[in-house]
Amino acid sequence: MATTTHGTEWEHHAPATGVKGLFYRLVATDADAGPAIARLVLGLVMFPHGAQKMLGWFGGHGFAGTMGFFTGPMGLPSALAALIIVIEFFGSLALILGALSRPAALGIAAIMIGAVATVHARFGFFMNWYGSAGGEGFEYHLLALALCAVVILRGGGAWSVDRALSSGRR
């Protein structure tokens, strides 16, 4: 991100206050490829997981089946279960498009933290490559969280709807 004597390039051109200012700061990003790569990889990796839960694609159980599992055996409240499905599906699409990238990445990060805390921490760090651990560890979740952090801190980067919206303010 280009830096001026008054802060980052986008901060210098951002509306100062109000809803427009808040929205602009939410979508503001530069044309850097690094955050764009993090955003696209995160979105593309999360999309099949969200599509499993929402649509039943890729061997998933769809919305009703996932809701049944989340609210039954996992014991999650219905509203939280629905929110997880919606964030994972629509958040991944938002990341792929680069539209509201920061909130989408924040939602995915919350899901990853919740997954580690409720399921994966007890199985240790490593994925269950040999089928002997009884479950999957949390190494995948840490990688996803790192990608989320890049997007939350830097925005959607190049080739994003956010960039188109924020660069139009100059």
C-alpha positions in Angstrom: 0.0 0.0 0.0 1.4 3.3 -1.0 2.2 5.6 2.0 1.9 9.4 2.0 3.0 11.8 4.7 -0.6 11.6 5.9 -1.0 7.8 6.2 -1.9 5.2 3.6 -3.0 6.2 0.1 -6.6 5.2 0.7 -6.9 6.9 4.1 -5.9 10.2 2.5 -8.8 10.0 0.1 -11.4 8.4 2.5 -14.5 10.4 3.6 -13.9 11.4 7.1 -17.1 10.5 8.9 -20.5 8.9 8.6 -21.7 5.8 7.0 -19.9 6.5 3.7 -16.6 6.9 5.6 -17.2 3.7 7.5 -18.1 1.8 4.4 -15.1 3.2 2.5 -12.7 2.2 5.3 -14.3 -1.3 5.2 -13.6 -1.8 1.5 -10.4 0.2 1.2 -7.6 -1.7 -0.3 -4.7 -1.2 -2.7 -3.8 -3.0 -5.9 -1.3 -5.3 -4.1 -1.3 -8.9 -5.4 -0.4 -10.4 -2.0 -3.7 -9.8 -0.3 -5.5 -10.8 -3.5 -3.8 -14.2 -3.6 -4.6 -14.8 0.1 -8.2 -13.8 -0.5 -8.6 -16.0 -3.6 -7.0 -19.0 -2.1 -9.0 -18.7 1.1 -12.3 -18.2 -0.9 -11.6 -21.1 -3.3 -10.6 -23.5 -0.4 -13.6 -22.5 1.7 -16.2 -22.6 -1.1 -16.5 -26.5 -1.3 -16.9 -26.6 2.4 -19.7 -24.0 2.3 -21.3 -25.7 -0.7 -21.3 -29.0 1.1 -23.2 -27.4 4.0 -25.5 -25.1 2.0 -26.2 -27.1 -1.2 -25.2 -30.7 -0.5 -22.5 -30.5 -3.2 -19.1 -32.3 -3.0 -20.7 -35.1 -0.9 -22.2 -32.8 1.7 -25.6 -33.1 3.4 -27.1 -29.7 2.4 -28.6 -27.1 4.6 -31.2 -29.3 6.4 -28.7 -32.2 7.0 -26.0 -29.8 8.3 -28.5 -28.0 10.5 -29.6 -31.4 11.9 -26.0 -32.3 12.7 -25.1 -28.9 14.1 -28.1 -28.6 16.3 -28.3 -32.4 17.2 -25.0 -34.1 18.0 -23.0 -30.9 18.2 -25.6 -29.1 20.3 -25.3 -25.7 18.7 -28.2 -23.2 18.8 -30.2 -23.0 15.6 -29.3 -19.4 14.9 -25.5 -20.1 15.3 -25.7 -23.2 13.1 -27.5 -21.3 10.3 -25.0 -18.4 10.7 -22.1 -20.8 10.2 -23.6 -22.3 7.1 -24.4 -18.8 5.6 -20.9 -17.4 6.5 -19.1 -20.3 5.1 -21.0 -20.4 1.8 -21.6 -16.7 1.1 -18.4 -15.6 2.8 -16.4 -17.8 0.4 -18.2 -16.3 -2.6 -17.5 -12.8 -1.3 -13.9 -13.6 -0.9 -13.6 -15.0 -4.4 -15.2 -11.8 -5.8 -13.4 -9.6 -3.3 -16.6 -8.0 -2.1 -16.6 -7.0 1.5 -13.5 -9.0 1.9 -12.7 -8.0 5.5 -16.0 -9.0 7.0 -16.0 -12.2 5.0 -12.5 -13.1 6.2 -13.5 -12.1 9.8 -16.5 -14.5 9.6 -14.4 -17.3 8.2 -11.8 -16.7 11.0 -14.5 -16.9 13.6 -15.7 -20.3 12.2 -12.1 -21.6 12.2 -11.6 -20.5 15.8 -14.9 -22.1 16.8 -14.0 -25.3 14.9 -10.6 -25.6 16.7 -12.2 -24.8 20.1 -15.1 -27.2 19.8 -13.7 -30.1 17.7 -10.2 -30.1 16.5 -8.0 -29.1 19.4 -8.4 -32.4 21.2 -6.9 -34.2 18.2 -3.6 -32.2 18.3 -1.8 -30.3 15.7 -1.6 -32.7 12.8 -4.2 -33.7 10.2 -5.1 -37.4 10.5 -3.1 -38.5 7.5 -3.0 -42.2 8.6 -6.5 -42.5 10.1 -5.1 -43.4 13.5 -5.9 -40.2 15.5 -9.7 -40.5 15.7 -10.1 -37.0 14.2 -8.4 -34.1 12.4 -6.0 -31.8 14.1 -6.0 -28.0 13.7 -3.0 -27.3 11.3 -5.4 -26.6 8.4 -7.3 -24.1 10.6 -4.1 -22.2 11.4 -3.3 -21.8 7.7 -6.8 -20.6 7.1 -6.5 -18.1 10.0 -3.3 -16.8 8.6 -4.9 -16.1 5.2 -7.9 -14.5 7.1 -5.4 -12.2 8.9 -3.9 -11.0 5.7 -7.3 -10.1 4.2 -8.6 -8.5 7.5 -5.5 -6.3 7.7 -4.9 -5.5 4.1 -8.3 -5.8 2.4 -9.1 -7.7 -0.8 -6.2 -6.3 -2.8 -6.0 -6.4 -6.6 -8.7 -7.8 -8.8 -11.5 -7.2 -6.2 -14.8 -5.5 -6.0 -13.5 -3.7 -2.9 -10.6 -2.3 -4.9 -13.0 -1.0 -7.6 -15.1 0.7 -5.0 -12.2 2.2 -3.1 -10.2 3.3 -6.0 -13.2 5.2 -7.5 -13.0 7.6 -4.6 -9.8 9.3 -5.8 
